[in-house]
Amino acid sequence: MTEHTDVVIVGSRCAGSAAAIALARRGRSVVALDSATFPSDTLSTHLFFTHHWAELERLGATSRVLELGAPLHTSAGLGAPGVESVGPSSTYEGFAAGACIRRPGLDFALVETARAAGAEVREHVRVTDLLRDSAGRVTGVRYRRRTGETGEITAKLVIGADGRRSTVARLVGTRAHHSWDNQRMMAYAYYEDAHPDRRHVAMQWRYDDDLVTVFPCDGGQLVALQMPPVRRADEYRADRVAAYEATIDRIPPYAERLRGCTRVSNVLVSYNHPSYFRHSHGPGWALAGDAGHFKDPVTAQGIRDALRFGRLLGEAVAPWLDEPDQLDRAVARWEFDRDAQCLPMYQWANSLGRDDTVSPIEFAAYRWFAARAGGFTQIADVFNRIASPQKVFSPGRLVRWTAAAVRDPGVDNDELWRTLRRDLRRELERMAEQRMFARRRKASARQPLTPPSSTEKEVVDAAPGPRSA
């Protein structure tokens, strides 16, 4: 059976639904395929900042998401031994609170919004191959339903929004032109929250080389997330529950927040989630969401960027679907814009995701922000993409924090100077990466793509693997 549509989207969660909504609202026919059924879960930290709500508002999904009943985080904070910086979030386009929405409800709300806009979302469908014309342009997909029925859909554009292990990315043979191996793993679990008076606060603590968070979420629950160094992976593989509980015991404010709460889920673990930018467009195809770009989950930006750039992709291509040359140029412009907007946060996330212990300079920074009215809100400005990391953590402030560390009698000066040399080297590396980014992307685009051979074209889930943070 062969069908025809304007756009086929492979994957129907955040990026896929956002693209489908934008296209359908502009009168384009859209078929979105996903091997999952909705509502269903996927591995994700699912924390929202205020700019997440702005993206949901643009998609028309805000009311459906609010109906899930997640508490609004009107305050948030960062802590280290002996100090916490807590305060209100930034205000972004009228939104002044964050939230944490479990993925079954969030993704179903997006799928229903896409359907209401006029997109067709099909569940239990796996994409098995791509269709191409004689010139190699992608012209559609082959699929298999869970019942065993197979078929083809021809389209003017195929969008892969199918996660880090993207089937579309594999079938077109694209590659990463930038990548960064994660230095921290993730382990998280859901708890029934026993502290109703604290459900408006999202918290992160760093103790030694541990990084842990608590995010109150919908259903009367909270997410307790741990991001230990990857070198501890064997502890979690041997006994994930014991390793997880040992981490709780090491961090007093984390343990106190979870006191009286009852764990109601398994401990879910991701050991390997490298960051990357992939070459994300070609004749007749594009990659949205984690299929094209993934950043370390420590900054919780993945869902926002999936929503934003899925929508922007749909808006960019809708006028040009009947003109292949114009369409290819529109997708190229979209990718360049995505990369320009995402590179600073990608680099900052890679920096925060290192497996370092808390340095003397960072301790001084925690104390500095905690001592000032509006201190945490300045940090929130970075998470909300209102201010760049380089503006909030400016050279002038770094000098001030270094001087404070020098005056601290508890600081080992040798350790302090080692930290300074390390941080200077890393800053130079960051600046070099920025200068090389466009050149390496261009070189990657010039290399011929290598689609898999027929023996490699196995049936792969249309939405496999962990999704956006």
C-alpha positions as CSV (number, residue, x, y, z in Angstrom):
1,M,0.0,0.0,0.0
2,T,1.4,3.4,-1.0
3,E,0.1,6.7,0.4
4,H,1.0,10.3,-0.2
5,T,1.4,13.3,2.1
6,D,3.4,16.5,2.3
7,V,5.6,15.5,5.3
8,V,6.3,12.3,7.1
9,I,7.6,12.7,10.7
10,V,9.3,9.8,12.3
11,G,8.8,10.1,16.0
12,S,5.9,11.9,17.7
13,R,7.1,13.1,21.0
14,C,8.4,16.6,21.7
15,A,10.2,17.6,18.5
16,G,7.9,15.5,16.2
17,S,4.7,16.8,17.6
18,A,6.0,20.4,17.6
19,A,6.9,20.1,13.9
20,A,3.6,18.5,13.1
21,I,1.6,21.2,14.8
22,A,3.5,24.0,12.9
23,L,3.0,22.2,9.5
24,A,-0.7,21.3,10.1
25,R,-1.5,24.9,11.1
26,R,-0.1,26.1,7.8
27,G,-2.3,23.8,5.8
28,R,0.2,21.0,5.1
29,S,-0.7,17.4,5.3
30,V,1.3,15.6,7.9
31,V,1.6,11.9,9.0
32,A,3.7,11.3,12.2
33,L,4.7,7.8,12.9
34,D,5.8,6.3,16.3
35,S,6.3,2.8,17.4
36,A,5.1,3.7,20.9
37,T,1.5,4.2,22.0
38,F,0.4,7.3,23.9
39,P,0.5,7.9,26.8
40,S,3.8,6.1,27.4
41,D,7.0,6.8,29.3
42,T,10.6,7.5,28.0
43,L,13.8,8.1,29.9
44,S,14.0,11.8,30.6
45,T,14.6,14.3,33.4
46,H,11.6,16.4,32.2
47,L,12.4,19.6,34.2
48,F,10.8,22.8,32.9
49,F,12.1,26.4,33.2
50,T,10.0,29.4,32.3
51,H,11.1,29.4,28.7
52,H,9.7,25.9,28.3
53,W,6.3,27.3,29.0
54,A,6.7,29.9,26.4
55,E,7.4,27.2,23.8
56,L,4.3,25.3,24.9
57,E,2.3,28.5,24.6
58,R,3.4,29.0,21.0
59,L,2.3,25.5,20.2
60,G,-1.1,25.9,21.9
61,A,-0.4,23.1,24.4
62,T,-0.2,25.0,27.6
63,S,-3.8,24.3,28.9
64,R,-3.5,20.6,28.2
65,V,-0.2,20.5,30.1
66,L,-1.5,22.5,33.0
67,E,-4.4,20.1,33.4
68,L,-1.8,17.4,34.4
69,G,-1.6,19.2,37.8
70,A,2.1,19.5,38.2
71,P,3.1,22.1,41.0
72,L,4.6,25.3,39.7
73,H,8.2,25.9,40.8
74,T,8.1,29.5,41.9
75,S,11.5,29.1,43.6
76,A,14.6,27.1,42.8
77,G,18.1,26.8,44.2
78,L,21.6,25.5,44.1
79,G,23.5,24.2,47.1
80,A,26.9,23.1,48.3
81,P,28.2,22.2,51.7
82,G,27.2,25.0,54.1
83,V,25.6,27.3,51.5
84,E,22.4,27.5,49.4
85,S,21.3,30.1,46.9
86,V,17.5,30.0,46.6
87,G,15.2,32.4,44.9
88,P,12.6,33.1,42.3
89,S,13.1,32.1,38.7
90,S,13.5,34.6,35.8
91,T,10.4,35.8,34.1
92,Y,10.3,34.8,30.4
93,E,7.6,36.2,28.1
94,G,5.2,36.5,31.1
95,F,6.0,33.1,32.6
96,A,7.5,33.2,36.1
97,A,7.7,29.5,37.3
98,G,9.1,26.2,36.2
99,A,7.7,22.7,36.6
100,C,8.4,19.1,36.2
101,I,6.0,17.1,34.0
102,R,6.2,13.3,33.7
103,R,6.6,12.3,30.1
104,P,3.5,10.1,29.6
105,G,1.2,13.1,30.3
106,L,3.4,15.7,28.5
107,D,3.9,13.7,25.3
108,F,0.2,12.7,25.2
109,A,-0.8,16.4,25.6
110,L,1.5,17.3,22.6
111,V,0.2,14.4,20.5
112,E,-3.4,15.5,21.2
113,T,-2.5,19.1,20.3
114,A,-1.0,17.9,17.0
115,R,-4.1,15.9,16.2
116,A,-6.3,18.9,17.0
117,A,-4.2,21.0,14.6
118,G,-5.0,18.5,11.8
119,A,-1.9,16.2,11.9
120,E,-2.4,12.5,11.7
121,V,-0.4,10.7,14.4
122,R,-0.1,6.9,14.0
123,E,1.0,4.7,16.9
124,H,2.6,1.2,16.8
125,V,4.3,1.9,13.5
126,R,8.0,1.3,12.9
127,V,9.9,2.9,10.0
128,T,12.1,0.3,8.3
129,D,13.6,2.1,5.3
130,L,13.6,5.3,3.3
131,L,12.3,5.8,-0.2
132,R,14.6,7.6,-2.7
133,D,14.4,8.8,-6.3
134,S,17.0,8.1,-9.0
135,A,19.1,11.1,-7.9
136,G,19.2,9.9,-4.2
137,R,16.7,12.4,-2.8
138,V,14.6,11.0,0.1
139,T,11.0,10.8,-1.1
140,G,9.3,8.9,1.7
141,V,9.4,5.9,4.1
142,R,8.6,2.3,4.4
143,Y,6.9,1.1,7.6
144,R,5.7,-1.9,9.5
145,R,2.7,-1.9,11.9
146,R,2.8,-4.0,15.0
147,T,0.2,-6.2,13.4
148,G,2.7,-7.0,10.6
149,E,1.1,-4.9,7.9
150,T,3.6,-3.0,5.8
151,G,3.3,0.0,3.5
152,E,4.9,3.1,2.0
153,I,4.3,6.8,2.3
154,T,5.7,9.2,-0.2
155,A,6.4,12.7,1.0
156,K,8.1,16.0,0.0
157,L,10.1,15.9,3.2
158,V,10.9,13.3,5.9
159,I,11.7,14.6,9.3
160,G,13.6,12.3,11.8
161,A,12.4,13.3,15.3
162,D,13.2,9.8,16.6
163,G,15.7,10.4,19.4
164,R,19.4,9.8,19.9
165,R,19.4,6.4,18.2
166,S,17.6,7.9,15.2
167,T,16.5,5.5,12.5
168,V,16.4,8.3,10.0
169,A,19.9,9.5,10.9
170,R,21.2,6.0,10.5
171,L,19.5,5.4,7.2
172,V,20.7,8.6,5.6
173,G,24.2,7.9,6.9
174,T,24.7,11.3,8.7
175,R,27.4,11.8,11.3
176,A,28.3,14.0,14.3
177,H,30.6,16.9,13.5
178,H,30.9,17.8,17.2
179,S,30.6,15.4,20.2
180,W,31.4,15.2,23.9
181,D,31.4,12.0,26.0
182,N,29.4,12.4,29.2
183,Q,31.4,12.4,32.3
184,R,28.4,11.9,34.5
185,M,25.8,9.2,34.4
186,M,22.1,9.6,35.5
187,A,20.1,7.6,38.0
188,Y,16.6,8.7,39.1
189,A,13.5,7.5,40.8
190,Y,10.0,8.8,41.6
191,Y,8.8,9.3,45.2
192,E,5.5,10.1,46.8
193,D,6.2,13.5,48.1
194,A,5.7,13.8,51.9
195,H,6.4,17.6,52.1
196,P,3.5,19.6,50.5
197,D,5.1,22.8,51.9
198,R,8.1,22.3,49.6
199,R,6.5,21.4,46.3
200,H,7.1,24.8,44.9
201,V,10.9,24.5,45.1
202,A,13.2,22.7,42.7
203,M,16.7,22.1,44.2
204,Q,20.2,21.0,43.1
205,W,23.1,20.1,45.4
206,R,26.7,19.5,44.7
207,Y,28.8,17.8,47.4
208,D,32.3,16.7,46.6
209,D,31.9,15.1,43.1
210,D,28.2,14.3,43.6
211,L,25.5,16.2,41.8
212,V,21.9,15.6,42.8
213,T,18.5,17.2,42.4
214,V,14.9,17.1,43.6
215,F,12.1,18.2,41.3
216,P,8.4,18.0,42.5
217,C,6.2,16.8,39.7
218,D,2.7,15.8,38.8
219,G,0.8,13.0,40.5
220,G,1.8,14.1,44.0
221,Q,5.3,12.8,43.2
222,L,8.9,14.1,42.9
223,V,11.9,13.1,40.8
224,A,15.1,12.5,42.8
225,L,17.9,12.6,40.2
226,Q,21.5,11.7,40.8
227,M,24.4,12.5,38.3
228,P,27.4,10.7,39.7
229,P,30.7,10.5,37.8
230,V,30.7,7.7,35.2
231,R,33.6,6.0,37.0
232,R,31.0,4.9,39.6
233,A,28.9,3.1,36.9
234,D,30.1,-0.3,38.2
235,E,28.5,0.4,41.6
236,Y,25.1,1.0,40.0
237,R,25.5,-2.0,37.7
238,A,26.2,-4.2,40.6
239,D,23.3,-3.0,42.7
240,R,21.6,0.2,41.5
241,V,19.3,0.6,44.5
242,A,22.2,0.2,47.0
243,A,24.4,2.7,45.1
244,Y,21.4,5.1,44.7
245,E,20.6,5.0,48.4
246,A,24.3,5.4,49.4
247,T,24.4,8.6,47.4
248,I,21.3,9.9,49.3
249,D,23.0,9.1,52.6
250,R,26.2,11.1,51.6
251,I,24.3,14.4,51.1
252,P,22.5,15.7,54.2
253,P,20.1,18.2,52.6
254,Y,19.2,15.7,49.9
255,A,18.5,13.0,52.5
256,E,16.5,15.5,54.6
257,R,14.3,16.5,51.6
258,L,13.5,12.8,50.9
259,R,12.9,11.9,54.5
260,G,9.4,10.4,54.8
261,C,9.0,10.2,51.0
262,T,8.2,6.7,49.6
263,R,9.9,5.5,46.5
264,V,7.3,4.3,44.0
265,S,9.4,3.4,41.0
266,N,12.5,1.5,40.0
267,V,15.8,3.3,39.9
268,L,16.2,4.3,36.2
269,V,19.7,4.6,34.9
270,S,21.5,6.0,31.8
271,Y,25.2,5.3,31.7
272,N,26.0,6.6,28.2
273,H,24.5,9.8,26.7
274,P,27.2,11.8,24.8
275,S,26.5,15.3,23.6
276,Y,26.7,16.1,19.8
277,F,25.7,18.1,16.8
278,R,24.9,16.0,13.8
279,H,24.7,17.1,10.2
280,S,20.9,17.5,10.2
281,H,19.7,18.1,6.7
282,G,20.0,16.8,3.1
283,P,17.9,16.4,0.0
284,G,14.4,15.6,1.2
285,W,15.2,15.0,4.9
286,A,15.9,16.8,8.2
287,L,16.7,15.8,11.8
288,A,14.9,17.5,14.7
289,G,15.2,17.2,18.4
290,D,17.7,14.7,19.8
291,A,18.0,13.1,16.4
292,G,20.1,16.1,15.3
293,H,21.5,17.6,18.5
294,F,21.8,16.5,22.1
295,K,23.3,18.3,25.0
296,D,24.2,17.1,28.5
297,P,21.1,16.8,30.6
298,V,22.6,18.7,33.5
299,T,21.1,21.9,32.2
300,A,17.6,20.4,31.4
301,Q,17.4,22.2,28.0
302,G,16.5,19.2,25.7
303,I,12.7,19.5,25.9
304,R,12.7,23.2,25.3
305,D,15.0,22.9,22.3
306,A,13.0,20.0,20.9
307,L,9.8,22.0,21.1
308,R,11.4,25.2,19.8
309,F,13.4,23.9,16.9
310,G,10.7,21.3,15.9
311,R,8.3,24.2,15.6
312,L,10.8,26.4,13.8
313,L,11.5,23.6,11.3
314,G,7.8,23.2,10.5
315,E,7.5,27.0,10.1
316,A,10.6,27.2,7.9
317,V,9.7,24.4,5.4
318,A,5.9,24.9,5.1
319,P,6.1,27.5,2.4
320,W,8.6,25.6,0.2
321,L,7.5,22.0,0.2
322,D,6.5,22.2,-3.5
323,E,9.9,23.7,-4.5
324,P,12.7,21.2,-3.7
325,D,15.6,23.7,-4.2
326,Q,14.0,26.3,-2.0
327,L,13.1,23.6,0.5
328,D,16.7,22.4,0.8
329,R,17.9,26.0,1.4
330,A,15.2,26.6,4.0
331,V,16.2,23.5,5.9
332,A,19.9,24.5,5.7
333,R,19.1,28.0,7.1
334,W,17.1,26.3,9.9
335,E,20.0,24.1,10.9
336,F,22.4,27.0,11.0
337,D,20.0,29.0,13.2
338,R,19.6,26.0,15.5
339,D,23.3,25.6,15.9
340,A,23.9,29.3,16.5
341,Q,21.3,29.4,19.3
342,C,22.3,26.1,20.9
343,L,26.1,26.1,20.8
344,P,26.6,28.4,23.9
345,M,24.3,26.2,26.0
346,Y,25.9,23.0,24.6
347,Q,29.3,24.3,25.7
348,W,28.0,25.4,29.2
349,A,26.3,22.0,29.7
350,N,29.5,20.2,28.8
351,S,31.3,22.3,31.4
352,L,28.7,21.7,34.1
353,G,28.6,18.0,33.3
354,R,32.3,17.4,34.1
355,D,33.0,15.1,36.9
356,D,34.8,17.7,39.0
357,T,34.6,18.2,42.7
358,V,33.4,21.6,43.8
359,S,36.4,23.9,43.4
360,P,37.3,26.7,45.8
361,I,36.3,29.3,43.2
362,E,32.9,27.6,42.8
363,F,32.4,27.7,46.6
364,A,33.1,31.4,46.6
365,A,30.6,31.9,43.7
366,Y,27.9,30.0,45.6
367,R,28.5,32.2,48.7
368,W,28.5,35.4,46.5
369,F,25.1,34.6,44.8
370,A,23.6,33.4,48.1
371,A,24.5,36.7,49.8
372,R,22.8,38.9,47.2
373,A,19.2,39.8,46.7
374,G,18.3,38.3,43.3
375,G,21.4,36.3,43.2
376,F,19.8,33.0,42.2
377,T,17.6,34.8,39.6
378,Q,20.8,35.8,37.8
379,I,21.8,32.1,37.6
380,A,18.2,31.3,36.4
381,D,18.7,33.9,33.6
382,V,21.3,31.5,32.1
383,F,19.1,28.4,32.3
384,N,16.3,30.4,30.7
385,R,18.6,31.6,27.9
386,I,18.0,35.3,28.9
387,A,21.7,35.9,29.6
388,S,24.8,34.0,28.4
389,P,26.9,32.0,30.8
390,Q,29.8,34.4,29.9
391,K,27.8,37.4,31.1
392,V,26.7,36.0,34.4
393,F,30.0,34.2,35.1
394,S,32.0,37.1,33.7
395,P,35.8,37.5,34.0
396,G,35.3,40.3,36.5
397,R,33.3,38.1,38.8
398,L,35.7,35.2,38.4
399,V,38.5,37.5,39.6
400,R,36.3,38.5,42.6
401,W,35.6,34.9,43.4
402,T,39.2,33.9,43.1
403,A,40.2,36.7,45.4
404,A,37.6,35.5,48.0
405,A,39.0,32.0,47.7
406,V,42.6,33.3,48.3
407,R,41.4,35.0,51.5
408,D,39.7,31.9,52.7
409,P,42.0,30.2,55.3
410,G,40.4,26.8,54.6
411,V,41.5,26.9,51.0
412,D,44.7,25.0,49.8
413,N,46.5,27.5,47.6
414,D,48.1,24.8,45.5
415,E,44.7,23.4,44.8
416,L,43.4,26.9,43.9
417,W,46.2,27.6,41.4
418,R,45.7,24.2,39.8
419,T,42.0,25.0,39.4
420,L,42.9,28.4,37.8
421,R,45.2,26.8,35.3
422,R,42.7,24.1,34.5
423,D,39.8,26.6,34.1
424,L,41.9,28.9,31.9
425,R,42.9,25.9,29.6
426,R,39.2,24.9,29.4
427,E,38.2,28.4,28.5
428,L,40.7,28.6,25.7
429,E,39.5,25.2,24.4
430,R,35.9,26.5,24.5
431,M,36.8,29.6,22.4
432,A,38.7,27.4,19.9
433,E,35.7,25.2,19.6
434,Q,33.5,28.2,18.8
435,R,35.9,29.3,16.1
436,M,36.1,25.9,14.5
437,F,32.4,25.0,14.8
438,A,31.2,26.4,11.4
439,R,34.3,25.0,9.6
440,R,33.8,21.5,11.0
441,R,30.1,21.6,10.2
442,K,30.8,22.6,6.6
443,A,33.4,19.9,6.2
444,S,31.0,17.3,7.5
445,A,28.3,18.5,5.1
446,R,30.8,18.1,2.2
447,Q,31.6,14.5,3.0
448,P,29.4,12.0,1.1
449,L,26.7,10.4,3.3
450,T,26.9,6.6,3.5
451,P,23.5,5.0,3.9
452,P,23.6,1.5,5.3
453,S,23.8,-1.5,2.9
454,S,20.7,-3.6,2.5
455,T,22.0,-6.1,5.0
456,E,22.1,-3.3,7.6
457,K,18.6,-2.1,7.0
458,E,17.0,-3.9,9.9
459,V,13.7,-2.9,11.4
460,V,14.5,-0.3,14.1
461,D,12.1,1.3,16.5
462,A,10.8,4.7,15.1
463,A,11.4,6.2,18.5
464,P,14.1,4.3,20.3
465,G,16.3,5.1,23.2
466,P,16.4,7.9,25.8
467,R,14.8,11.2,24.8
468,S,15.2,14.9,25.6
469,A,16.1,15.9,29.1
